[in-house]
Amino acid sequence: QVQLVESGGGLVQPGGSLRLSCAASGIVVSIRTMGWFRQAPGKQRQLVASISVGGSLDYTDSVKGRFSISRDNAKNTMYLQMNSLKPEDTAVYYCNTVPGLVPWGQGTQVTVSS
């Protein structure tokens, strides 16, 4: 079974940047649409960015122009570059197929605060 491990989160000031990584134990990144999801306290988990098998990119409006999703098929790994971070980006970030078909990993906490 595919397992997903997110990493790279941390505490940053508003306007700062982070790069998140998603390592998959099985071949999935190159053969499925993949996405980054986030869940803020008291909120539902939401998809914020996705990348299709063909490389098409989609972002939710609130992160357009600030976040960039990418993948390395050889490493079966996906990334999320986050720039110009805002306090409202604070959440636990998860990766998965879109829709989410793999058991959710532990996520990685991103906290944006001054």
C-alpha positions in Angstrom: 0.0 0.0 0.0 1.2 3.5 -0.8 2.2 5.6 2.2 2.6 9.3 2.2 5.0 11.3 4.4 4.9 15.1 4.5 7.7 17.3 5.8 9.1 20.8 5.7 6.6 22.7 7.8 7.6 25.1 10.5 7.1 28.5 12.0 7.6 31.5 9.7 6.8 35.2 9.7 4.3 36.7 7.4 5.8 37.2 4.0 8.2 34.3 4.5 8.6 31.1 2.5 8.6 27.4 3.0 9.0 24.3 0.8 7.0 21.3 1.7 7.8 17.8 0.6 5.6 14.7 0.1 7.4 11.4 -0.2 5.4 8.4 -1.4 6.5 4.8 -0.7 4.9 3.5 -3.9 4.6 4.7 -7.4 1.8 7.2 -7.4 3.1 10.7 -8.1 3.7 10.1 -11.8 0.5 8.2 -12.5 -2.2 10.1 -10.6 -3.3 13.7 -10.1 -1.7 14.8 -6.9 -2.6 17.6 -4.6 -1.8 19.5 -1.4 -4.5 19.9 1.1 -4.6 21.9 4.3 -6.8 21.9 7.4 -6.9 24.9 9.7 -8.2 24.7 13.2 -12.0 24.5 13.1 -12.0 24.2 9.4 -12.6 21.5 6.8 -9.7 20.0 4.9 -9.5 21.8 1.6 -7.5 21.3 -1.6 -5.1 24.2 -2.3 -3.0 23.0 -5.2 -2.9 20.1 -7.7 -0.9 18.8 -10.5 -2.2 16.4 -13.1 -0.4 13.5 -14.8 0.1 15.8 -17.8 1.5 18.6 -15.6 -1.6 20.9 -15.5 -1.6 23.0 -12.4 -4.5 24.3 -10.4 -4.7 26.4 -7.3 -7.4 27.7 -5.1 -7.9 31.4 -5.4 -6.4 32.3 -2.0 -3.0 30.9 -2.9 -2.7 31.7 -6.6 0.5 33.6 -7.4 2.0 32.6 -4.1 2.2 28.8 -4.1 3.7 26.5 -6.6 3.2 22.7 -6.8 5.7 20.4 -8.5 6.8 16.8 -8.6 9.9 14.7 -9.2 8.7 11.4 -10.8 12.0 9.7 -10.4 11.9 10.3 -6.6 8.2 9.7 -6.4 8.0 13.0 -4.5 5.9 16.1 -4.7 6.6 19.6 -3.4 4.8 22.7 -2.5 6.7 26.0 -2.6 5.0 28.6 -0.5 5.9 32.2 -0.8 4.5 35.4 0.6 2.9 33.4 3.4 0.0 34.9 5.3 -1.4 34.1 8.8 -4.4 32.6 7.1 -2.1 30.0 5.6 -1.6 28.5 9.0 -2.8 24.9 8.9 -1.7 21.3 8.8 -0.7 20.4 5.2 -1.3 17.0 3.7 -0.6 15.4 0.3 -2.7 12.9 -1.5 -4.2 11.9 -4.8 -7.0 14.0 -6.0 -9.5 12.9 -4.9 -7.8 11.5 -1.8 -7.5 7.8 -2.3 -4.4 7.0 -0.2 -4.5 6.8 3.6 -3.7 10.3 4.9 -0.2 10.9 6.3 0.6 12.7 9.5 0.7 16.1 7.8 3.1 18.9 8.4 2.3 21.9 10.5 2.7 25.4 8.9 2.4 28.3 11.3 2.6 31.8 9.9 2.8 34.4 12.7 4.8 37.4 13.8 
